[in-house]
Amino acid sequence: MIGRLERYFLTGVVVLLPLVVVLYLGVWIWNTSDVFFLALLRLFGVTPPDWLHPVLPVLGLLSTAAVILFVGMIAGHWAGRQLLAAFDQLVNLVPLVRDVYNAVKQISTNFFTRPEVHFSRAALVEYPRRGSYALCFVVQKVEDRLKPLPAGHTVVVVPTSPVPASGFVIIVPEDELIPLDIKVEDALRFVVSAGFLLPGNQVNGGVPAAGGKIEPALPEGGKR
């Protein structure tokens, strides 16, 4: 009986937690969205009447979006790019400010403007010691671009649970990867759920050896 109640409780937490987070963020954005609009009004010495206060959050969201669009339009033209380049040079003259500014700029550029990184497939890699395996996502082959590292190595991302984005990158020999017969989305759910959402089909190409050890699939030609 206690075990069943515990399962019900955990199921309720899993269902309600995303809703609570979304509602909390929505309420926070609604309550703080009028700050920008009020700052603009104060800049021009205007005091909004009392009847306008209930719609200030909506006006704040609209005015913020309008300013962002306006800046984006300016930055898309030659004159705007020249102004941004001059502003960057000015900021880079300040030692501490330039470090923070360049870091935030690099993060925002990578997040919003560069194409999304797509993992080719999910796999297993023998890590961090022999006999234990970590789920990883295959990024790309190294080829001969990281000399003196020889060809035949692959870049993989080993995610951490329950936040896959905080994982780390390792380079492993390609023939030591054990491909998984699951989608990348299923592998991500497996990581986010801390291993609770275990996909059905797990290993494709790897065969359990004596003692339960998983052998990597042989590359083409049957040689390693």
C-alpha distance (Angstrom), angle and dihedral (degrees) to the residues before:
residue distance angle dihedral
M1 . . .
I2 3.81 . .
G3 3.79 90.8 .
R4 3.79 91.4 52.5
L5 3.81 91.9 49.7
E6 3.79 89.3 49.3
R7 3.80 90.9 53.3
Y8 3.79 90.8 48.5
F9 3.79 90.6 50.2
L10 3.80 93.4 49.8
T11 3.80 90.6 47.1
G12 3.80 89.9 52.4
V13 3.80 90.7 50.4
V14 3.81 91.5 50.8
V15 3.82 91.2 50.1
L16 3.80 98.4 42.6
L17 3.81 101.3 38.4
P18 3.85 96.4 73.2
L19 3.81 90.3 45.9
V20 3.80 92.2 50.2
V21 3.80 92.2 48.9
V22 3.82 92.3 49.1
L23 3.81 92.4 47.0
Y24 3.79 91.9 47.3
L25 3.80 92.1 51.4
G26 3.79 90.9 46.0
V27 3.81 93.1 51.5
W28 3.81 91.1 45.8
I29 3.81 92.6 51.1
W30 3.81 91.0 46.7
N31 3.81 93.5 49.6
T32 3.81 94.8 47.2
S33 3.81 101.1 36.6
D34 3.81 93.7 87.4
V35 3.82 92.9 60.6
F36 3.80 93.7 82.0
F37 3.79 93.4 46.7
L38 3.80 92.3 48.4
A39 3.81 89.9 49.7
L40 3.81 89.8 54.2
L41 3.80 91.3 49.9
R42 3.79 92.2 49.1
L43 3.80 89.2 48.8
F44 3.80 88.6 62.1
G45 3.81 93.1 38.9
V46 3.81 94.7 -110.4
T47 3.80 122.4 144.2
P48 3.81 113.5 -157.8
P49 3.83 116.1 -129.4
D50 3.77 120.6 -114.1
W51 3.80 94.4 -107.3
L52 3.81 89.4 60.1
H53 3.82 96.2 57.8
P54 3.84 96.6 84.7
V55 3.82 91.3 58.9
L56 3.80 96.8 40.5
P57 3.83 93.4 100.1
V58 3.81 90.4 56.0
L59 3.80 91.2 47.4
G60 3.79 89.2 47.0
L61 3.80 92.3 54.4
L62 3.81 92.0 46.5
S63 3.80 94.1 47.0
T64 3.82 92.2 47.5
A65 3.80 91.3 50.3
A66 3.81 90.3 47.5
V67 3.81 92.7 52.4
I68 3.81 91.3 48.0
L69 3.81 91.2 50.3
F70 3.80 91.2 47.0
V71 3.81 92.5 51.7
G72 3.80 90.0 46.7
M73 3.81 91.2 52.4
I74 3.79 91.4 50.0
A75 3.79 92.6 47.1
G76 3.81 90.2 52.4
H77 3.81 92.9 63.4
W78 3.79 129.3 74.0
A79 3.81 94.8 -112.0
G80 3.78 91.6 49.3
R81 3.80 92.1 50.5
Q82 3.79 89.8 51.4
L83 3.80 90.7 51.5
L84 3.81 91.5 48.9
A85 3.81 90.9 48.6
A86 3.82 90.3 51.4
F87 3.80 90.1 48.1
D88 3.81 90.5 50.4
Q89 3.79 90.9 52.4
L90 3.79 90.2 49.4
V91 3.81 92.7 50.3
N92 3.81 91.7 47.4
L93 3.80 89.1 62.0
V94 3.82 90.7 69.1
P95 3.84 109.1 76.2
L96 3.82 102.6 -149.1
V97 3.79 97.9 30.1
R98 3.80 93.7 51.9
D99 3.81 92.1 56.8
V100 3.80 93.0 53.6
Y101 3.81 93.2 40.4
N102 3.81 94.8 49.7
A103 3.81 92.4 45.7
V104 3.81 93.2 51.5
K105 3.81 91.0 43.4
Q106 3.80 92.4 51.8
I107 3.81 92.2 48.7
S108 3.81 93.2 48.5
T109 3.82 91.9 45.6
N110 3.79 92.8 50.8
F111 3.80 92.5 44.7
F112 3.80 101.1 45.2
T113 3.81 109.8 23.5
R114 3.78 108.0 32.1
P115 3.80 120.2 79.4
E116 3.77 115.9 -94.8
V117 3.78 116.3 -95.5
H118 3.78 111.5 -116.5
F119 3.79 119.6 -162.3
S120 3.77 112.7 -137.8
R121 3.81 96.5 -143.3
A122 3.79 145.7 -29.1
A123 3.78 121.5 -101.6
L124 3.78 144.6 162.7
V125 3.78 125.0 -111.1
E126 3.80 127.0 -169.7
Y127 3.78 98.6 -111.3
P128 3.01 147.8 -175.2
R129 3.81 90.9 -1.6
R130 3.77 138.8 -4.5
G131 3.78 112.9 -73.1
S132 3.81 95.8 26.2
Y133 3.79 123.9 89.7
A134 3.80 133.2 -154.5
L135 3.77 126.0 -158.8
C136 3.79 111.9 -120.2
F137 3.80 141.0 174.1
V138 3.78 120.3 -126.5
V139 3.81 112.8 -127.0
Q140 3.80 107.1 174.0
K141 3.78 145.6 -46.7
V142 3.79 117.5 -87.7
E143 3.83 95.1 -144.9
D144 3.83 105.1 173.1
R145 3.80 98.3 -39.0
L146 3.83 96.4 105.2
K147 3.76 102.1 53.3
P148 2.99 133.5 -143.1
L149 3.82 84.2 29.5
P150 3.82 105.2 97.4
A151 3.79 124.2 -126.0
G152 3.77 120.1 -89.3
H153 3.79 96.9 66.2
T154 3.80 127.0 117.9
V155 3.79 133.1 -154.7
V156 3.80 112.9 -127.6
V157 3.79 134.5 175.6
V158 3.79 117.2 -135.5
P159 3.82 106.1 -156.6
T160 3.78 124.8 -149.1
S161 3.79 123.1 -134.4
P162 2.97 132.2 -83.1
V163 3.84 93.1 2.6
P164 3.83 109.0 47.1
A165 3.80 92.8 -174.8
S166 3.81 90.2 70.4
G167 3.81 92.8 62.6
F168 3.78 127.3 115.1
V169 3.79 139.1 -122.8
I170 3.78 124.1 -114.6
I171 3.81 132.6 174.0
V172 3.78 115.6 -136.2
P173 3.82 135.7 172.9
E174 3.78 108.7 -89.5
D175 3.82 93.9 -129.0
E176 3.81 90.4 58.7
L177 3.81 93.3 62.1
I178 3.79 117.0 101.3
P179 3.84 108.1 -151.1
L180 3.79 116.9 -138.6
D181 3.78 123.8 -140.8
I182 3.81 93.2 -135.7
K183 3.78 135.5 96.2
V184 3.80 120.6 -100.1
E185 3.82 88.7 -117.8
D186 3.81 91.1 55.7
A187 3.79 90.5 49.2
L188 3.80 90.5 51.2
R189 3.80 90.9 51.1
F190 3.79 88.3 50.4
V191 3.81 90.6 54.6
V192 3.82 95.7 43.1
S193 3.80 91.4 49.7
A194 3.81 90.9 52.6
G195 3.80 90.5 -116.6
F196 3.81 97.5 -49.7
L197 3.82 95.7 111.3
L198 3.78 97.8 62.0
P199 3.81 113.9 -177.5
G200 3.79 118.5 -127.4
N201 3.79 103.5 -123.9
Q202 3.77 109.9 44.3
V203 3.77 116.1 167.8
N204 3.77 128.5 37.7
G205 3.79 117.1 -176.9
G206 3.79 95.8 2.7
V207 3.80 116.2 101.7
P208 3.82 124.8 -159.4
A209 3.77 109.9 -113.5
A210 3.78 127.4 -156.1
G211 3.79 110.7 -54.7
G212 3.80 92.5 25.8
K213 3.82 96.2 -77.0
I214 3.80 114.3 149.9
E215 3.77 114.9 -131.2
P216 3.82 118.1 -152.3
A217 3.75 116.6 -113.1
L218 3.79 115.6 -95.6
P219 3.79 115.6 -110.0
E220 3.76 121.2 -120.0
G221 3.77 111.5 -60.5
G222 3.81 93.5 33.7
K223 3.81 94.6 -99.6
R224 3.78 132.6 112.5
